[in-house]
Amino acid sequence: MTPEIVLIDSTDGRAPALDQPREDRRVQGAPQRRTWTLHEAGPMSAGVWECEVGRWRIVFPAGRQEYFHVLQGRVRVHGSAGAVDVGPGQGGVIPPGFEGEFEVLEPVRKHFVFVEVAA
C-alpha cells in the first residue's frame, strides 16, 4: 500500500494533549498549551500547537530541532544573541542545543515539525 499524504491543516475534532510549562521553567504565567501531533515517523513529528500568553525557559537537546510556522498570534524567542519576534505567516527554526526563553505575546496557533538529528 502506498503511504498517504498527511495534511497538517486541521485537528479534525481530535482531542489535544494538554500541558503547561514545568513550574521550574516558568518566567511569566502558567499558560495552557494544546498539542495535536498529527504525524510521527522515524526522526520526525509534526502537528498543530496552541498556547496562551506566557513565558518560560527552553532547552533543546543537541539532537533535536524544531521548524515552526505561526498561523495566528505572535511569539518572541529569546536567545543569547537577542530576541526574535515571529507572527502570522512567518516561520522559524529552533536549532539543536538552543537555550533561551519562549514567550507567547498573543495567543498563538502554529504548525510544528520536530526532527531528531545525530548529536
GIKA-V94125 format. One record per residue. N is the residue number from 1. SS is DSSP state (a for helix, b for strand, c for the rest). PHI is phi in degrees with one decimal (NA if undefined). Layout:
# GIKA-V94125
n = <N N>
ss = <SS SS>
phi = <PHI PHI>
This chain:
# GIKA-V94125
n = <1 2 3 4 5 6 7 8 9 10 11 12 13 14 15 16 17 18 19 20 21 22 23 24 25 26 27 28 29 30 31 32 33 34 35 36 37 38 39 40 41 42 43 44 45 46 47 48 49 50 51 52 53 54 55 56 57 58 59 60 61 62 63 64 65 66 67 68 69 70 71 72 73 74 75 76 77 78 79 80 81 82 83 84 85 86 87 88 89 90 91 92 93 94 95 96 97 98 99 100 101 102 103 104 105 106 107 108 109 110 111 112 113 114 115 116 117 118 119>
ss = <c c c c c c c c c c c c c c c c b b b b c c a a a b b b c c c b b b b b b b b b b c c b b b b b b b b c c b b b b b b c c c c b b b b b b b b b b b b b b b b c c b b b b b b c c c b b b b c c c c b b b b b b b b b b b b b b b b b b c c c>
phi = <NA -78.8 -60.2 -98.0 -68.0 -102.2 -86.0 -112.4 -120.0 -149.5 -93.3 47.5 70.9 -71.3 -79.4 -81.5 -79.7 -108.1 -160.6 -137.4 -58.9 -54.7 -56.6 -72.6 -107.3 -70.1 -107.8 -146.1 75.5 -139.0 -66.3 -79.2 -115.9 -123.8 -125.7 -113.1 -84.8 -103.4 -154.5 -140.0 -156.7 55.1 -85.6 -125.9 -137.2 -147.8 176.6 -121.9 -135.3 -127.8 -156.4 -80.8 -62.5 168.2 -148.9 -153.5 -78.4 -126.1 -137.3 -91.1 -62.1 -62.1 -105.3 -136.6 -138.8 -134.1 -103.2 -137.9 -133.7 -78.1 -95.2 -143.8 88.2 -151.8 -125.8 -131.6 -108.4 -98.6 -131.5 -64.5 -93.1 124.1 -116.1 -126.3 -93.1 -132.8 -124.5 -52.7 84.4 -110.4 -132.7 -158.4 -122.7 -97.9 -78.1 -56.1 80.0 -65.2 -130.0 178.1 -134.2 -110.3 -123.7 -96.1 -84.6 -135.5 -44.4 -119.7 -132.6 -144.5 -87.6 -134.1 -137.2 -99.6 -129.9 -86.5 -125.9 -64.3 -81.8>
